[in-house]
Amino acid sequence: MKTEEFIGKVKSGEVDIVEYIHKVIEECKKINDEYHYFNKISEELALKQAENIKKNPKGKLAGLPVSIKDCICVKGVETRAGSAILNGYKPEFNATAIEKIIKEGAIIIGKTSQDEFGFGSFSTNMGKGFQKPLNPFDKERCCGGSSGGCGGIVQKASFPHISLGESTGGSIVNPASFCGVYGLCPTYGRVSRYGLIDYGNSLDKIGPMAKDIKDIALMQKIISGFDKNESTSLNSPVDDYSAYIRKDVKGMKVGIIDFGIGESIDEPVRNKTLETIDKLNAKGVKAEKVSLPFSKKYGIPVYFLIAASEASTNLAKYCGMRYGASSELNGSSFNEYFTKVRSEYLGDEAKRRIILGTFARMAGQRDAYYIKAAQIRTKVIEEYKRLFKTYDALISPAINILPPKFDEIDKLSLLQAYTIDALTVSPNLAGLPHLSIPTGMVNKLPSGVMLTGDHLQEGKLIQLAAALRKE
Amino acid sequence: MTEKIYHFKTDVVIGLEIHIELATDSKLFCSCSTHAKPGEEDEPNTRTCPVCLGHPGSKPVLNKKAVDYALRLCLALGCRIAPELIFSRKSYFYPDMSKNYQITQYEIPLGEKGNIKLSDNTKIGLTRVHMEEDPAALVHPAGMANSSSVLVDYNRSGDPLCEVVTEPELTSPEQARDFMKQLINILRYLGIFDINRCIIKADANVSIRESNYQRVEMKNITGFKDIERALKYEIQRQKKTLKDGNVIRKETRAWNSQYGVTRSLRSKETEADYGYIIDPDLVPTEITKEWVDEIKENMPELPDEKVKKFMHDFKLSIDDAKVISADKDMAELFEKVVKDVDAVLAAKWIRRELVRCLNYVKKELCDVDIATKEMNSLLKLIESKKITETTGQKLMEKLVEGSFDVEKYVKKEGLEAVSDSGELEKLCDEAIVENEKAVAEYKEGNEKSFNFIVGAVMRKSKGKADPKVVREILIGKV
């Protein structure tokens, strides 16, 4: 059943939403036992919301089951950003995006699994005691990351469903691609970050993941907008994204990012990308090769320096004193105590990024790393901005490979693992909207392409994605 | 930021870093109140929210009012204003820090290169004025030394602060005290500091010639009286240390006001590394010309302007004008009483007698409770000569101890000046008869004896007679 149809039936009373949500929760539990897509299934909240919707079936999302990446605060529901250091933490408030979807009648079914604090590309850097989400098409393979649980449940759910993911360096388009669903990472500041547990504040964005581009448009409109509680949220009018679904794409211009179809890209991924370009051509879209030499060369180091520098300050607050995990005091000094809690409850990758980020902003290194990275970041933005004077969107794969097996991931060096983000970090650094579009199965595995647009041009990405659907 | 090289010449070199709590109603980055409701107890951890508690996902939003206040201060101190207000994260772990980083300013402070004029007209240069948030308060239930645990009260967490950093140009504890006094006065004139609830704290760097100016930092000195005490103590300690053959180490010491001593907190062999980054949760705020102009237009009168006004409008001497303007409360009191009383008389009495009485009880005008109405009555009684100056002085002393109804008191105690010449002549005659010896001595040329007779008359009048008039009558009689 399509989302639109489902919401209509909830409103007409044709679907008994309380019964329905009972079934949804049962299904989620069953899927979760096998695939680990949830860190927490919010059964109690979902049923309470369903009761309310039954009495008062209102809103653009009336009765729609929505899952939420664990790093987005939901009032009263254990929210851990995938980290054991937040064990037991139940936020006192809803993230602004959550407030907005609740107001439209969404039903929150749970918090999805992710790399700890978003530190990863495969959902394999799990917090202590968390299980890896398994790819919906092959349980030996990963879901991508860091919004892996979102991608998995969106693909696997038999019920109408949208998930809210979060991206810092590609964490929406990557799992969307590996799980064969749509994922939109909007312009930085388009969706309020209030209530989003920070990874890299200048990079973090909340965005929708769904099986249907219409659902992406619907959800993106609802969660967008200025928020007086969040200084970096944008105060510009919100587009009606759904209106782009039926817009003709004839005459639009798309730039093909050269290294996105180059040698470093696995052949099936490259072929699928070229196939997609052909389909766009057939619809009257002009496509030509473009290059982003600066982004290609510096994207990865600049991203990791900035994201880790910010993360290392963000994670300082987790020290076992005010919320989340704690430990015995045993007469230790506060420094010893903080060290004990952080050593015990933070995972290896979190520790690595804290150390990396702290190093990059230390007095002796600051100019060479943190400051320089910030300067290069503006160059990356300029490089993209020049291209958007000519092109409506840029196209490339989101990732150079199909979903890898866990044992293949284990063999990757740290640098290899970090460079998996080569195609996604630059649009994230530049705060540009980017959308992953499923392009069908290759070797029984899902594939996808990524469109990147100019700031606030989410509409054009949705327009192109809609044109690519099967007739 | 690299350290400047200084070439010091004076015996003592002092630099101050002063933290001023701004008197806004809400905190710097959230809408929590900065103070308890009037008449209500300030229960710990009640004025808090996810932002000032540093809860995951919460985000700061800048309080523009606090920026208005900080801009007012920067302008009053003659600072160069930055084009943008940019906040940074200063990272260090401490239990009073809700996020384990403090939102403060680093590379580009709001104001740079201002100055403050001391009462002897020396100008003390200011390096910078910047904004930051206050950490929470640590509460030791049984005192610092005897508590087995520490409690944290987040009511203060996120209060808006301005930090004023001086050049190392102060040369004595007395100068440092005067500096603080001038600064507090400016803050109060600006209406950005509430002396009843806002905290002003200083960290002081002090070094002496004998140690080749090895710098020692003292933390946590509250108020201008303590700054003098603390610096005096520390200078003596440094001198004694050297005399005893020991060396002064670069270190940070805590001032304990209760015991009047400083104690070592940590040696500063290496500078702390706070790993500053720009706070990515706060967009830079442009300080537009229009904004600054608006602040300038609405600037309250400053002490210097007050001096000029007092000299021009009330024909006060520069000296009187300065002394009265140097205390905002005193200037306000003066402005109120001159509506009914001659300005020069009012200036003289406030500047000399009121100041004398305050000095005697070691208090500031803001510490004592004098109703303007009563000061007015007192000065009017003096102006109309209904009481003598001697009586006036005594009443002023009493006023400083606590306000009372001056007119009623004068009537009740019968303190009106004896101006009836018949009555006075009678008292003089009596005195002459009773002090024959003194009269005789005076006639032989002993001036002191004459004063003795005047004193006798004054005693008889219980101080209510005008000594000038008494002298005139006595000269005629003896």
Contacts between the chains, C-beta under 8 A, distances in Angstrom:
chain1	res1	chain2	res2	distance
A	72	B	57	7.7
A	73	B	56	7.0
A	73	B	57	4.3
A	79	B	56	7.5
A	79	B	57	7.8
A	81	B	56	7.2
A	86	B	56	6.9
A	89	B	56	7.1
A	91	B	50	7.8
A	91	B	55	7.0
A	91	B	56	7.3
A	91	B	57	6.5
A	92	B	50	5.9
A	92	B	55	6.8
A	93	B	50	5.7
A	93	B	55	7.8
A	93	B	57	7.8
A	93	B	58	7.7
A	95	B	57	6.2
A	193	B	59	6.5
A	194	B	57	7.1
A	194	B	58	7.5
A	194	B	59	5.3
A	195	B	57	4.3
A	195	B	58	7.6
A	196	B	57	5.7
A	197	B	56	4.5
A	197	B	57	5.0
A	198	B	56	7.6
A	198	B	57	7.5
A	198	B	281	7.8
A	200	B	280	7.4
A	201	B	279	7.9
A	201	B	280	3.8
A	201	B	281	5.1
A	202	B	280	3.7
A	228	B	61	6.9
A	229	B	59	6.5
A	229	B	61	6.0
A	230	B	59	5.1
A	230	B	61	7.4
A	231	B	59	6.9
A	231	B	60	7.1
A	231	B	61	5.5
A	231	B	62	6.8
A	231	B	281	6.4
A	231	B	282	5.3
A	231	B	283	5.2
A	232	B	280	7.6
A	232	B	281	6.8
A	232	B	283	5.7
A	309	B	277	5.4
A	310	B	277	6.7
A	310	B	280	5.7
A	312	B	91	7.8
A	312	B	275	7.7
A	313	B	89	4.9
A	313	B	91	5.3
A	313	B	101	5.1
A	313	B	275	7.5
A	313	B	277	6.3
A	316	B	91	6.0
A	316	B	93	6.7
A	316	B	99	6.7
A	316	B	100	3.6
A	316	B	101	5.8
A	317	B	54	5.1
A	317	B	56	7.2
A	317	B	98	7.1
A	317	B	99	4.6
A	317	B	100	5.3
A	318	B	56	8.0
A	319	B	93	6.9
A	319	B	100	6.4
A	321	B	95	6.7
A	322	B	53	6.8
A	322	B	54	7.2
A	322	B	55	7.9
A	322	B	98	7.3
A	323	B	55	7.1
A	323	B	56	7.7
A	334	B	93	7.4
A	334	B	94	7.4
A	334	B	95	5.1
A	335	B	93	6.5
A	338	B	93	5.6
A	358	B	91	7.9
A	358	B	275	6.0
A	361	B	91	7.9
A	361	B	275	4.1
A	361	B	276	6.9
A	361	B	277	5.2
A	362	B	273	5.4
A	362	B	275	5.5
A	363	B	271	7.7
A	363	B	273	5.0
A	363	B	275	7.7
A	366	B	275	7.6
A	366	B	276	7.5
A	370	B	277	6.2
A	374	B	278	7.7
